[in-house]
Amino acid sequence: MKITDMTLYKVPPRWLFLKIDTDDGITGWGEPVIEGRADTVRAAVEEFRANLIGRDPSRIEDLWQEMYRTGFYRGGPEVMSAIAGIDQALWDIKGKALGAPVYELLGGACRDRLKVYRWIGGDRPSDVAAAAKEALAQGYAAVKMNATEEMHYIDSYGKIDQVLSRVAAIRDAVGMRLDIAVDFHGRVHKSMAKVLARALDEYRLMFIEEPVLSQNNEALREIARATTTPIATGERMFSRWEFKNLLADGYVDIIQPDLSHAGGISECKKIAAMAEAFDVAVAPHCPLGPIALAACIQLDICTPNVFIQEQSLGIHYNKGSELLDYLKDKSIYRYDGGFIEAKTGPGLGIEIDEAYVKQAAKDAPTWKNPVWRNFDGTIAEW
């Protein structure tokens, strides 16, 4: 079997899909994207075309190594996202060729079902109590919300109190029936992150996420001393080499590699194995589309230290387009009691509606994240 073509589709709300064709008629799909830089990642994927056309798609590890190691300058979000989407598509092809789900090719299932969570509250968190009740009624057992809006290096305790009041409102509304994660989103600098992390302890959270940007992971040492809540990070880390020091330092409880950013299924399986050796859990990052989620689920089913999966149904980014829109079988992402069952279909286990993809790609917007500023006019982290 040989790779014959690669086709990219930028689609709403902010995704990039990749289709890889072969001379056997088997096609594979991947989702290589950096949210807000889809066109840059598209160019990076195209640069790998010469490495892939005419090659055997079953040699996934060899192709991965070639794409990564033969560039003198390597890594970074755009290049690793390009490799990630290609890797997903290659695994999809291999699974379809062998008639097996990808997780069977990675050692087989180690669980029967997978816990998932949904987002509530939006980019500027609001109405979280009502949204938590809705999530509970929908059968979810866990939710995640953004913590803050803009937060300066040193900011007011009024903003801290606003976060606490929102979390308290959820606890008042649903008690302990929902697990709650609070995402600092890298918006909070070290000094305020320590204050907020300590103040949130009383609400017995599932985890706090990205209390500081990954470029400032050394600050996790101080934040870990300020809280007993598990600390999660890693969505903006792109290879096992970036996770190496984070795990060795010992101040993280949950890592969150993104299978569309951190080198795909191949690399994230290795990152998860590294984490297992340090007794660290995995909760893959995935506020993305149907192919990225399918790749995550394949990894999750065969990876014992995964404990929960992010997914984007109902997320605030998806206005006007949902991940189900791009699937022929829209029941594939059905959650029962906050869990999804292991899928038995070959490859990534989903069937993309290519006609819908082509139509959606005709009017795809160029999504960019908002630019936020602090009260004094300086740029704030979004």
Stockholm file with secondary structure:
# STOCKHOLM 1.0

chainA/1-382         MKITDMTLYKVPPRWLFLKIDTDDGITGWGEPVIEGRADTVRAAVEEFRANLIGRDPSRIEDLWQEMYRTGFYRGGPEVMSAIAGIDQALWDIKGKALGAPVYELLGGACRDRLKVYRWIGGDRPSDVAAAAKEALAQGYAAVKMNATEEMHYIDSYGKIDQVLSRVAAIRDAVGMRLDIAVDFHGRVHKSMAKVLARALDEYRLMFIEEPVLSQNNEALREIARATTTPIATGERMFSRWEFKNLLADGYVDIIQPDLSHAGGISECKKIAAMAEAFDVAVAPHCPLGPIALAACIQLDICTPNVFIQEQSLGIHYNKGSELLDYLKDKSIYRYDGGFIEAKTGPGLGIEIDEAYVKQAAKDAPTWKNPVWRNFDGTIAEW
#=GR chainA/1-382 SS CCEEEEEEEEETTTEEEEEEEETTSCEEEECCCCTTCHHHHHHHHHHTHHHHTTSCTTCHHHHHHHHHHTSSSCCSHHHHHHHHHHHHHHHHHHHHHHTSBHHHHTTCCSCSEEEEEEECSTTTTCCHHHHHHHHHHTTCSEEEEECCSCCCSSCCHHHHHHHHHHHHHHHHHHTTSSEEEEECTTCSCHHHHHHHHHHHGGGCCSEEECSSCGGGGGGHHHHHHHCCSCEEECTTCCSHHHHHHHHHHTCCSEECCBTTTSSHHHHHHHHHHHHHHTTCEECCBCCSCHHHHHHHHHHHHTCTTBCCEECCTTCGGGTTCCGGGGBSCTTTTCCBTTEEECCCSSBTSCCBCHHHHHHHHTTCCCCCCCCEECTTSCEECC
#=GC SS_cons         CCEEEEEEEEETTTEEEEEEEETTSCEEEECCCCTTCHHHHHHHHHHTHHHHTTSCTTCHHHHHHHHHHTSSSCCSHHHHHHHHHHHHHHHHHHHHHHTSBHHHHTTCCSCSEEEEEEECSTTTTCCHHHHHHHHHHTTCSEEEEECCSCCCSSCCHHHHHHHHHHHHHHHHHHTTSSEEEEECTTCSCHHHHHHHHHHHGGGCCSEEECSSCGGGGGGHHHHHHHCCSCEEECTTCCSHHHHHHHHHHTCCSEECCBTTTSSHHHHHHHHHHHHHHTTCEECCBCCSCHHHHHHHHHHHHTCTTBCCEECCTTCGGGTTCCGGGGBSCTTTTCCBTTEEECCCSSBTSCCBCHHHHHHHHTTCCCCCCCCEECTTSCEECC
//
